[in-house]
Amino acid sequence: MAALLAFWMWQCCQVRIEVHGPAGQPLSGARIEAAGNQAESSETGVAELRIVPGVHQVVVTREGYTPQRLQIAITSDAALDVTLV
């Protein structure tokens, strides 16, 4: 049973983060950190992280913009929309 739970926790959860600028444009090159994982947003402003269930702080940064810190509760796959100003 413990092995099954550990497998499930590793598989869960895919978090898709879309990063936009103040005018709504996609921002590439934003750094996203959560639960010890890191990703960088693509040309379309999208990044994906795999995070275990729980409450986590997500930090989104990009040079020239104010960093955003969000607290999220993950129980399944999720999507976030972050605007940097």
Contact map, one row per residue, 1 for C-alpha under 8 A:
1111100000000000000000000000000000000000000000000000000000000000000000000000000000000
1111110000000000000000000000000000000000000000000000000000000000000000000000000000000
1111111000000000000000000000000000000000000000000000000000000000000000000000000000000
1111111100000000000000000000000000000000000000000000000000000000000000000000000000000
1111111110000000000000000000000000000000000000000000000000000000000000000000000000000
0111111111000000000000000000000000000000000000000000000000000000000000000000000000000
0011111111100000000000000000000000000000000000000000000000000000000000000000000000000
0001111111110000000000000000000000000000000000000000000000000000000000000000000000000
0000111111111000000000000000000000000000000000000001100000000000000000000000000000000
0000011111111000000000000000000000000000000000000011000000000000000000000000000000000
0000001111111000000000000000000000000000000000000101000000000000000000000000000000000
0000000111111100000000000000000000000000000000000111100000000000000000000011100000000
0000000011111110000000000000000000000000000000000111100000000000000000000111110000000
0000000000011111000000000000000000000000000000011110000000000000000000000001110000000
0000000000001111100000000000000000000000000000011110000000000000000000000000111100000
0000000000000111110000000000000000000000000001111000000000000000000000000000011100000
0000000000000011111000000000000000000000000001110000000000000000000000000000001111000
0000000000000001111100000100000000000000100011100000000000000000000000000000001111000
0000000000000000111110000111010000000000100011000000000000000000000000000000000011110
0000000000000000011111111110000000000000000010000000000000000000000000000000000011110
0000000000000000001111111110000000000000000000000000000000000000000000000000000000111
0000000000000000000111111000000000000000000000000000000000000000000000000000000000111
0000000000000000000111111000000000000000000000000000000000000000000000000000000000000
0000000000000000000111111100000000000000000000000000000000000000000000000000000000100
0000000000000000000111111110000000000000000000000000000000000000000000000000000000000
0000000000000000011110011111000000000000001111000000000000000000000000000000000000000
0000000000000000001110001111110000000000111110000000000000000000000000000000000000000
0000000000000000001000000111110000000001111111000000000000000000000000000000000000000
0000000000000000000000000011111000000001111010000000000000000100000000000000000000000
0000000000000000001000000011111100000001100010000000000000011100000000000000000000000
0000000000000000000000000000111110000111100000000000000000111100000000000000000000000
0000000000000000000000000000011111000111100000100000000001111000000000000000000000000
0000000000000000000000000000001111111110000000000000000001110000000000000000000000000
0000000000000000000000000000000111111100000000001010000111100000000000000000000000000
0000000000000000000000000000000011111000000000000011000111000000000000000000000000000
0000000000000000000000000000000011111100000000000000000000000000000000000000000000000
0000000000000000000000000000000011111110000000001110000000000000000000000000000000000
0000000000000000000000000000001111011111000000001000000000000000000000000000000000000
0000000000000000000000000000001110001111100000111000000000000000000000000000000000000
0000000000000000000000000001111100000111110000100000000000000000000000000000000000000
0000000000000000011000000011111100000011111111100000000000000000000000000000000000000
0000000000000000000000000011100000000001111111100000000000000000000000000000000000000
0000000000000000000000000111100000000000111111000000000000000000000000000000000000000
0000000000000000000000000111000000000000111111000000000000000000000000000000000000000
0000000000000000011100000111110000000000111111100000000000000000000000000000000000000
0000000000000001111000000101000000000000111111110000000000000000000000000000000000000
0000000000000001110000000000000100000011110011111000000000000000000000000000000000000
0000000000000111100000000000000000000010000001111100000000000000000000000000000000000
0000000000000111000000000000000001001110000000111110000000000000000000000000000000000
0000000000111110000000000000000000001000000000011111000000000000000000000000000000000
0000000001011110000000000000000001101000000000001111100000000000000000000100000000000
0000000011111000000000000000000000100000000000000111110000000000000000000100000000000
0000000010011000000000000000000000000000000000000011111000000000000000001111000000000
0000000000000000000000000000000000000000000000000001111100000000000000001110000000000
0000000000000000000000000000000000000000000000000000111110000000000000111100000000000
0000000000000000000000000000000001100000000000000000011111000000000000111100000000000
0000000000000000000000000000000001100000000000000000001111100000000011110000000000000
0000000000000000000000000000000111100000000000000000000111110000000011110000000000000
0000000000000000000000000000001111000000000000000000000011111000001111000000000000000
0000000000000000000000000000011110000000000000000000000001111100001110000000000001000
0000000000000000000000000000011100000000000000000000000000111110111100000000000000010
0000000000000000000000000000111000000000000000000000000000011111111000000000000000000
0000000000000000000000000000000000000000000000000000000000001111100000000000000000000
0000000000000000000000000000000000000000000000000000000000000111110000000000000000000
0000000000000000000000000000000000000000000000000000000000001111111000000000000000011
0000000000000000000000000000000000000000000000000000000000001101111100000000000000011
0000000000000000000000000000000000000000000000000000000000111100111110000000000000010
0000000000000000000000000000000000000000000000000000000000111000011111000000000001010
0000000000000000000000000000000000000000000000000000000011110000001111100000000000000
0000000000000000000000000000000000000000000000000000000011100000000111110000000000000
0000000000000000000000000000000000000000000000000000001111000000000011111000000000000
0000000000000000000000000000000000000000000000000000001111000000000001111100000000000
0000000000000000000000000000000000000000000000000000111100000000000000111110000000000
0000000000001000000000000000000000000000000000000011111100000000000000011111110000000
0000000000011000000000000000000000000000000000000000110000000000000000001111100000000
0000000000011100000000000000000000000000000000000000100000000000000000000111110000000
0000000000011110000000000000000000000000000000000000000000000000000000000111111000000
0000000000001111000000000000000000000000000000000000000000000000000000000101111100000
0000000000000011110000000000000000000000000000000000000000000000000000000000111110000
0000000000000011110000000000000000000000000000000000000000000000000000000000011111000
0000000000000000111100000000000000000000000000000000000000000000000000000000001111100
0000000000000000111100000000000000000000000000000000000000010000000100000000000111110
0000000000000000001111010000000000000000000000000000000000000000000000000000000011111
0000000000000000001111000000000000000000000000000000000000001000111100000000000001111
0000000000000000000011000000000000000000000000000000000000000000110000000000000000111
